[in-house]
Amino acid sequence: MANFNYTGRVRIIWLSDDGDPDINIIVSKKNNDFVIITKFDDLKNKIINNFSSIKEDDAQIFLEAYRGSFRKEIYLGNLNNYKTDKVVDGEVIRDPDISRSLDELDADDVLFRLVITHNNKIVASSSEIRPKIFLNKISIIEEEDKSPKSLIGVKSVNMDELWKVGFDFEEDPENGIPVIYLNKKLEIEKDFQNNPKFALLIFSNALRQLITQSLIEPLSNKFKEKLLDLALSHNEIERDEIMENINDLSDLYENETVKDFVNNAVEGVLKNMDFINKFIKITSEMEIIEENDATS
C-alpha cells in the first residue's frame, strides 16, 4: 500500500467489551483460509459521521493478512458494494468473491488488518487483528447469534481420557469457554463428526458435567451464567433455591435437589430436538481444533 494520510480516521473495533465488534475473523487450519464477518453498514455510518463529503463508491476496503515478511492484500470492495461473509439462520454463508486462501501464510499465527481508504487517505483502520482459532461453526454462531446451541465448543487434544469437559481460558482469559475435549491420539473426533449417536452420547454427558460445574461461582463466568440460564429454563425451581442447597462440593453430586435440577436440565435439552439436531449438524461439518495440551 502507498503512504496515506490518516488524520481523523475511524477506529475499527475487533475486540469489544460488549461482545459486539465491527469485525470477526475465524481462520481454518484445515483449509488454510478464513471467514470474515463484518458490520460494514455500521462502519459506513461511523465514517460518514466523520467525513461528511465521502463518496461511498470511492471508499475502498482492503484486508491485509500478514506474518513476518509475508503479506497478502485482499480487496473487499467499497462501502457501497462490499464483500463479507454472513450468518443466516445459524449457517455461515461465504461470499464467493472473497479471495480467502492464506497461501504461504500459516493459519496458526497469521494476523490481519482492515483498512478503508478514500482518495489516498485512510478513513478507517483496525489495529492488529488476531483471528479466532476456535475453528468451527459453533464458535462463529456464538459470536453472531448468542444462542444457547452454540455455548459449547470442541477441541481435539493429547490426553489420557477418551473425552472430558472444561472451561478453556485461552480464547477468553476472563471467562473460560465451555469445551468438550476429545482424545487426539485415538482420533475420537472422527467418531464425533461421523456418528451422531456417539456425538449425542458425549454431548449429553458433557452437558450434565458442564451445568454441574457452572454451579460453582457462576457469577465469575458469563458462560457459566448462560449454562445456568439454560438449565433454569427447564426447571421450575428458582436460582436462589438451588444455590441454597450447595453447602460444599459434595452437594454437587450428592444433594437430591441439585441432582434433580441437573437431570431436568439435560432431559429438557435432549427433548428439544431442534437444539440437538443443530448441534449434531454443526459438529458433523466443523473442523475440530487440535492442540498439544488441554487446559480445563
Rosetta blueprint (number, residue, H / E / L):
1 M L
2 A L
3 N L
4 F L
5 N E
6 Y L
7 T L
8 G L
9 R L
10 V E
11 R E
12 I E
13 I L
14 W L
15 L L
16 S L
17 D L
18 D L
19 G L
20 D L
21 P L
22 D L
23 I E
24 N E
25 I E
26 I E
27 V E
28 S E
29 K L
30 K L
31 N L
32 N L
33 D E
34 F E
35 V E
36 I E
37 I E
38 T E
39 K L
40 F H
41 D H
42 D H
43 L H
44 K H
45 N H
46 K H
47 I H
48 I H
49 N H
50 N H
51 F L
52 S L
53 S L
54 I L
55 K L
56 E H
57 D H
58 D H
59 A E
60 Q E
61 I E
62 F E
63 L E
64 E E
65 A E
66 Y E
67 R E
68 G L
69 S L
70 F E
71 R E
72 K E
73 E E
74 I E
75 Y E
76 L E
77 G E
78 N E
79 L L
80 N L
81 N E
82 Y E
83 K L
84 T L
85 D L
86 K E
87 V E
88 V E
89 D L
90 G L
91 E E
92 V E
93 I E
94 R L
95 D L
96 P L
97 D L
98 I L
99 S L
100 R L
101 S E
102 L L
103 D L
104 E L
105 L L
106 D L
107 A L
108 D L
109 D L
110 V L
111 L E
112 F E
113 R E
114 L E
115 V E
116 I E
117 T E
118 H E
119 N L
120 N L
121 K E
122 I E
123 V E
124 A E
125 S E
126 S E
127 S L
128 E L
129 I E
130 R L
131 P L
132 K E
133 I L
134 F L
135 L L
136 N L
137 K H
138 I H
139 S H
140 I H
141 I H
142 E H
143 E H
144 E H
145 D H
146 K L
147 S L
148 P H
149 K H
150 S H
151 L L
152 I L
153 G E
154 V E
155 K E
156 S E
157 V E
158 N L
159 M L
160 D L
161 E L
162 L L
163 W E
164 K E
165 V E
166 G E
167 F E
168 D E
169 F L
170 E L
171 E L
172 D L
173 P L
174 E L
175 N L
176 G L
177 I E
178 P E
179 V E
180 I E
181 Y E
182 L E
183 N E
184 K L
185 K L
186 L L
187 E L
188 I H
189 E H
190 K H
191 D H
192 F H
193 Q H
194 N H
195 N L
196 P H
197 K H
198 F H
199 A H
200 L H
201 L H
202 I H
203 F H
204 S H
205 N H
206 A H
207 L H
208 R H
209 Q H
210 L H
211 I H
212 T H
213 Q H
214 S H
215 L L
216 I L
217 E L
218 P H
219 L H
220 S H
221 N L
222 K H
223 F H
224 K H
225 E H
226 K H
227 L H
228 L H
229 D H
230 L H
231 A H
232 L H
233 S L
234 H L
235 N L
236 E L
237 I L
238 E L
239 R H
240 D H
241 E H
242 I H
243 M H
244 E H
245 N L
246 I L
247 N L
248 D L
249 L L
250 S L
251 D H
252 L H
253 Y H
254 E H
255 N L
256 E H
257 T H
258 V H
259 K H
260 D H
261 F H
262 V H
263 N H
264 N H
265 A H
266 V H
267 E H
268 G H
269 V H
270 L H
271 K H
272 N L
273 M H
274 D H
275 F H
276 I H
277 N H
278 K H
279 F H
280 I H
281 K H
282 I H
283 T H
284 S H
285 E H
286 M L
287 E L
288 I L
289 I E
290 E E
291 E E
292 N L
293 D L
294 A L
295 T L
296 S L
